[in-house]
Amino acid sequence: MSYESPEDFLKSLLDDKDQKKLIECISKGKEPDEILEEIVGD
Amino acid sequence: MIKLIEFDYELIRDEEDEMVTYVPDKIPKELPNLVYIEGPNSSGKSTLLNILATGLYGLKQDKLDPALKRQMDNLVHSNHQELEFNFKIGKNNEIVVESVKSEKNVADIRVYENVNGEKKLISPDKFHKKYNLIYDIPQNPTERLNQLIKEIKYMQNSYGKDIKYFRKYLRRVIEEIGRSRNPELISQKRKEIEENRKLIDDKKDIKDRKKDLLDLIEKYTYSRFIREYAIKCESIHNDVEDLEGKLDYKDRTKKSRDTKLGNRIEKTRQKINDSEEIYTEITDLLESILPKEEKHHLNIWKSISFTNVIECLDFEDDLKIEIKDINKIIKDLLEDKDKEETLKKAEMYDGMIKFLEDYKIEDIVIPGVEKNVNEFIEILKEKSEKHEDILRYYDNLKRTKELLKELDDIISEVEHNLFPNIRNLKKKRSEEFVQEEYNDYERILNDKKESLEKNDQKLQKYEHKYAKKGLEPNDIESIYEKVIENEDIKSYLHYTESELNEKISSLQEDVEDLEDSIKEIKLQIKMDKDELERLESKKKHKFHDQKEELKDLNKKVKILESKFNNKYDKYITKLVNKDIKIQDYDDEEGEYYEKVFNYLGNKVGFMRHGESEYKVEYIDLINDYIQTKKGKKIRLSDMGTGQGQSAYLKGLLNTNDDRKIIAFFDEVAMMDSFSLNPIYEKFRELYRKDRLLAGIVVQKADEINIVSKMEE
């Protein structure tokens, strides 16, 4: 198992795709509204 | 033009016997970005690193070693020394960051950043988001490999805060959706308004029908009883006149009274009065129960008089004959097979309603019909109304039968006991009887007058009600004739006076209730319309259609927040504090540690052991060993100190985020060139990739020696 980033490590702890996506967005420094768009937007 | 690290400082320390001023007089004030410094004690090496770390908001960074933080804090916050400094770190001929503490006795430090050629103040939070300050003394390195996981703790906490922040935002969005335009709610409101409009129409129809029936029954009742009471009053009036005439001819001489005869006559008179009252009640009932073909009995019945009974000591023959005949008619009517089934139904509905009335308050749904008790009672009442007449009709038949028997019993008692007795007494006391007879006529006259007054009051009551409806007194006959031909009144022709008046009251109440109910529904519609207008004026939320999805997401984020802020934090804290006993955890916790150890292995990357270099697979900080990719297992206790320091420092430098690293390592005395070279190589690699801004390694030596590590 190898991790490219801390985000990879944190994502590896989770099973749910939305939770993983949230971690991904936070690591990219996105604001809550952008995160919500990303997860539930088209 | 800056190409490196430029610094200057002045530290004044109160050493009790004197104030000593320290300035950088041994180490040059300009240094390369990547540099190795060695020198004797008190040459200012550690002071320089402490000043640089303090100037880069190191005191506001959680993950720095507490011992180092104490030294830094002592520099700026202690009472026995005062410090002022400034330094710049540049790259590619430009200043990147600059830090200034311009007043000795004020702790305020200002850090500036070069943004597109412009010098801008940068806050601690923002600074740590852009720059990764690493300041460490790698003493006891194998133990401190464990400290690398502090970074994970820090990272988890940071993500935990962001998750919490996101969840707050998400909750707010869900609340906003609740308050925004809701098409389902609008559609529901419209439906409710439409249903209520229909309900009003239905209730209006019912109200109109009831009002029509009320009008009809009122006309029938008032015209019928005006006629009946007028005839009655006239008849009683004639009786009164007749009695008054008789009294004029009677001998009014006072004579001694025969008490025995008088008592007997008084008792008989009382019985006759009772029978007359029963007769009157029967008369009223006969109006409603006798079929058309038997109506002639009613005429005979009505012609019967009780006025001369006490005088003649006999009841009229017609009375006795009619009691028998009418009894027979009632018997036949009660046995009418055609009406038997309808009567059974009517009795069943009536019984069910009476039973269910006891459970009205409880909201019980009746299986099969799926209606609650109240609704079911209403349905039964609606059905029952159709059979109400037949029930009433049978009740009246039974009541008439009872009354006839009562009347017959009284007549029989009077004829067989009282009359013969009076006749005998009369024979003996004929003279005294004149006075008794006179007294008797007087009493009858008074009774008749009283009856006349009562009947006249009733007549006036009906005339008043009749007039109140705006009907003409001359039209009574024509109205009565017309009303009784109406099909809707047919079933009420059997009703007695009190029943008709009850029906009128009940219909009036129904009409009033319906009017109130219509008013209430109209008000509800108005309120619903206002609400609809308010709902329609709102804007639909852009996430309205994803409301359920957002609720699901909220649940997931809540779980995630709890994991990062509670569960994972507890696990990593145990690891940091070395507070784990082998096998003292469940599968989930074990899996977490497994991933942490892999992550650490990945972070350290390569390490030197003996003469060789190994790619690290896994660092087990519970069992204290390093697993290499090639399957070698190196116990931490077997590692050389320098190798351990090297692995630890590389671990610190192997960061994967985008922040620019500024790294200061003090006291690397246990590391030889084999162990240090990988660190310099890492410095140069990161510097070339623009991931590192400055790297300083400091070591104790007898002489000052500054070596640039920019080139190999």
Interface residues (C-beta under 8 A of the other chain):
Chain A: M1 S2 Y3 E4 S5 P6 F9 L10 S12 L13 L14 D16 D18 Q19 L22 I23 I26 S27 G29 P32 D33 I35 L36 I39 V40
Chain B: K129 I152 M155 Q156 Y159 D162 I163 Y165 F166 Y169 L170 V173 F543 Q546 E549 L550 L553 K556 V557 I559 L560 K563 Y568 Y592 K595 V596 N598 Y599 N602 N656 D657
